[in-house]
Amino acid sequence: MLRLSKKLLFAIEAVVDIAYHAGPGPVRSTDISRRQGIPRRYLEQVLQELVRKDVLSGQRGPRGGYRLARERRRITMGEIVRIVRELEGTGDPASEPDGSEIGVKVVRPIWIEMQREVMERFDAMTIEELCNRARERNIASEAAKVPDFSI
């Protein structure tokens, strides 16, 4: 079932934060937590799952943090939604075979179709598009404040 959970919001916000605030170094989880108001204990669990699923790459150590594992135009919201749904382990009651005849033959098919349409929209929406929306809304990027001394 497609539902908006805090974990799903945290995951999407964290990936967009990493993409939007990325500078020459990785983005630290403490910075994501501070900017997004996400409790670190929830954030770390989500970030680690996104690393396991190759959405993010993690770097350990004092200068460690997270980067996107791929270009932001190649990561979709649909991918993040599926990863978090799998992590949460929530079943979809609309796909259960038991229930009333009206539920199974009328209501559930409508719900399943609507979920499919929403996921198609999420699959078409990239992290790059969300970063562009942040820029259009004049959200300051902390990456712009960090001087890049690379040659």
C-alpha positions as CSV (number, residue, x, y, z in Angstrom):
1,M,0.0,0.0,0.0
2,L,1.3,3.4,-0.8
3,R,1.3,5.5,2.3
4,L,3.4,8.5,3.4
5,S,5.4,7.5,6.4
6,K,8.0,9.5,8.3
7,K,10.6,7.1,7.2
8,L,9.7,7.7,3.6
9,L,9.8,11.4,4.0
10,F,13.1,11.2,5.8
11,A,14.6,9.1,3.0
12,I,13.5,11.4,0.2
13,E,14.5,14.5,2.1
14,A,17.9,13.0,3.0
15,V,18.7,12.1,-0.7
16,V,17.6,15.5,-1.9
17,D,19.7,17.1,0.8
18,I,22.7,15.2,-0.2
19,A,22.3,16.0,-3.8
20,Y,21.5,19.7,-3.2
21,H,24.2,20.4,-0.6
22,A,26.9,18.2,-2.0
23,G,30.3,19.9,-2.3
24,P,33.7,18.5,-2.9
25,G,33.4,16.3,0.1
26,P,30.7,13.9,1.3
27,V,27.7,15.3,3.2
28,R,27.7,14.4,6.9
29,S,24.6,12.9,8.5
30,T,24.8,15.4,11.3
31,D,24.4,18.2,8.7
32,I,21.5,16.4,7.1
33,S,19.9,15.9,10.5
34,R,20.4,19.6,11.4
35,R,19.1,21.0,8.1
36,Q,16.1,18.6,7.8
37,G,15.2,18.2,11.5
38,I,15.5,14.4,11.1
39,P,16.4,12.5,14.3
40,R,19.8,10.8,13.7
41,R,18.7,7.4,14.9
42,Y,16.1,7.3,12.1
43,L,18.3,8.9,9.6
44,E,21.2,6.5,9.9
45,Q,19.0,3.5,9.4
46,V,17.5,4.9,6.2
47,L,20.9,6.1,4.9
48,Q,22.5,2.7,5.4
49,E,19.6,1.0,3.5
50,L,20.1,3.5,0.7
51,V,23.8,2.7,0.6
52,R,23.0,-1.1,0.4
53,K,20.6,-0.4,-2.5
54,D,23.2,1.7,-4.4
55,V,21.4,5.0,-4.2
56,L,24.1,6.5,-1.9
57,S,27.7,5.7,-1.2
58,G,29.1,6.0,2.3
59,Q,32.5,7.1,3.4
60,R,33.7,6.3,6.9
61,G,36.0,8.4,9.1
62,P,36.2,11.9,10.5
63,R,35.7,13.4,7.0
64,G,33.1,10.8,6.1
65,G,29.6,11.1,5.0
66,Y,27.4,10.3,2.1
67,R,27.3,11.0,-1.6
68,L,24.9,10.0,-4.4
69,A,26.0,6.7,-5.9
70,R,24.8,7.8,-9.3
71,E,24.0,11.1,-11.1
72,R,20.9,12.8,-9.6
73,R,19.1,12.5,-12.9
74,R,19.4,8.7,-12.6
75,I,17.8,8.4,-9.2
76,T,14.0,8.5,-9.1
77,M,11.6,9.1,-6.2
78,G,10.0,5.8,-7.2
79,E,13.2,3.9,-6.5
80,I,13.4,5.5,-3.0
81,V,9.7,4.8,-2.3
82,R,10.2,1.1,-3.2
83,I,13.4,0.8,-1.0
84,V,11.6,2.3,2.0
85,R,8.5,0.2,1.5
86,E,10.7,-2.9,1.5
87,L,12.6,-1.6,4.6
88,E,9.3,-1.0,6.4
89,G,8.0,-4.4,5.4
90,T,4.4,-3.1,5.1
91,G,2.1,-5.3,3.2
92,D,-0.5,-4.0,0.7
93,P,-4.0,-4.9,1.9
94,A,-5.3,-4.1,-1.6
95,S,-3.5,-7.1,-3.0
96,E,-4.9,-9.6,-0.4
97,P,-7.2,-12.2,-2.0
98,D,-9.7,-12.3,1.0
99,G,-12.5,-9.8,1.4
100,S,-16.0,-9.0,0.2
101,E,-16.9,-9.3,-3.4
102,I,-17.3,-5.5,-3.8
103,G,-13.9,-5.0,-2.1
104,V,-12.1,-7.5,-4.2
105,K,-13.8,-6.8,-7.5
106,V,-14.5,-3.0,-7.3
107,V,-12.7,-1.1,-4.6
108,R,-9.3,-2.8,-4.6
109,P,-8.8,-2.6,-8.4
110,I,-9.4,1.1,-8.3
111,W,-6.9,1.5,-5.4
112,I,-4.3,-0.6,-7.2
113,E,-4.7,1.4,-10.4
114,M,-4.3,4.7,-8.5
115,Q,-1.2,3.3,-6.8
116,R,0.2,2.3,-10.2
117,E,-0.4,5.8,-11.5
118,V,1.3,7.5,-8.5
119,M,4.3,5.2,-8.8
120,E,4.6,6.0,-12.5
121,R,4.7,9.7,-11.6
122,F,7.3,9.0,-8.9
123,D,9.3,6.9,-11.4
124,A,9.4,9.9,-13.8
125,M,10.5,12.3,-11.1
126,T,14.2,12.5,-10.5
127,I,16.3,13.8,-7.7
128,E,17.6,16.4,-10.1
129,E,14.1,17.7,-10.6
130,L,13.6,18.1,-6.9
131,C,16.9,19.9,-6.6
132,N,15.8,22.2,-9.4
133,R,12.6,22.9,-7.4
134,A,14.6,23.7,-4.3
135,R,16.7,26.2,-6.4
136,E,13.5,27.8,-7.9
137,R,12.2,28.3,-4.3
138,N,15.5,30.0,-3.4
139,I,16.6,27.5,-0.8
140,A,20.3,28.2,-0.1
141,S,22.7,25.4,-0.8
142,E,25.4,25.0,1.8
143,A,27.7,23.7,-1.0
144,A,27.8,27.2,-2.5
145,K,29.3,28.5,0.8
146,V,32.2,26.0,0.8
147,P,35.2,27.1,-1.3
148,D,36.6,24.5,-3.6
149,F,40.4,24.5,-3.6
150,S,40.8,21.7,-6.1
151,I,42.9,22.4,-9.2
